[in-house]
Amino acid sequence: MVTQKGKITTFQAILLFLTAVYTPTVRLVASFTADKAKQAAWISPVVSFFLLIIIVIIIHAVYKRYNDVSFMDAIYDIFGVVIGKIIVFSYTIFMMILLALHPFQF
């Protein structure tokens, strides 16, 4: 893997995305489950972890096939340009909202 100094790879960006999405989800879903069900809130992080593993496997397969293009170009190739633009736009809006609500602590 060739990297330039000061740049991140597509795979690193995908891992950052998974970290940004997974951690707030586990916090919010577990508290919501505990509030509504009044018990067994520990099950929701376990279930979400298995869903995360499935997402990681899918994204890893995409990365192995499209390791020399950007994530956006891979989405365009998989879904087509029109649906790909909708997905990329939705992804961008979702990430902006998520990162605004749950900023990283550096």
N, C-alpha and C positions, 0 to 999 in steps of 0.2 A: 504494500500500500504506500503510495507516494503522497506525502503531505508537504505543504509549504509552511514555513514558519509563520505562526500567527493565524493560520487558517484551520478550520475544522472540516472534517470530511463529512460526507452525506450520512454515513453510518453513525458518526458521533452526534450529528444533528437529530437523527431519528431517536437515538438513546436519550437525548435531552428532552425531546418531545414526550417520550414514554414516561420519563421521570416527572415532567411537568403535569401530565394528565393523570397518572396513576396515583400519586401521593394525595392530591386533594380529593380524588374520588374515594379513596379508602377512608379518609377522615370523614367526609360528608355522608357517605352511604352507611358507615358503621353507626354514626350518631343518629341518623334518621331511622335506621332499623331498630336501634335500641329504644328510641322514643315510641315508635309505632307498635313494635312487637312486644316490648317490655321484657324481652329475654333473648338470649342467643345472638347477640350482636357480633360475636366473634366469627360467626359463619360468613358474614358478608365479605370481610377481607380475604377469606379462604377462597370463596367463589370468584371474587374479582381477580385473585392471583391466577387462577386457572384460565380465566378469560385473557389476562395479560400474557400468559405463556402462549396462547393461541395467536394473539396479535404479534408477538415477537417472532414466532415461527413464520408467519405470513410475511412480515416485513423483512426478515432475514432472507427468505426465498426471493423476494423482489430485489433486495440489495445485491444478492449474488448474481442475478440475471442482469441487472442494470447498474453495475458498480461504477461505470465510467460516465454516467449522466447524472443530472440533478434529480432530486426527488420529484420535482414538478414535471420534468420531462418524462420520467417513468410513469407518473399518473396519467399524463396525456397519451402515452403509448398504450397503456393498459385499457383505459376507459374511452379513449377518443378525445378529440379536442374540446367539443362542446361540454360533455359531461365532466371531463377533466378540469375545465375552467371553473365549473360550478363547485367541484370538490375542492380545488385549490383555494377558491374564494372562501368557501365555508370553513376550511381548515385555517385560513389566515384570520378570519373574524373570530373563530373559536379560540385560537391561541392568544389573540389580543385580549379578549375578555378574560380568559383564564389567567393569563399572566398579570393582568391589571388587578384581578381579585386576590390572587395568591402570589405576590412577588417573591422572588428568590431572596434569601438572606445571604449576602456575601460577606 
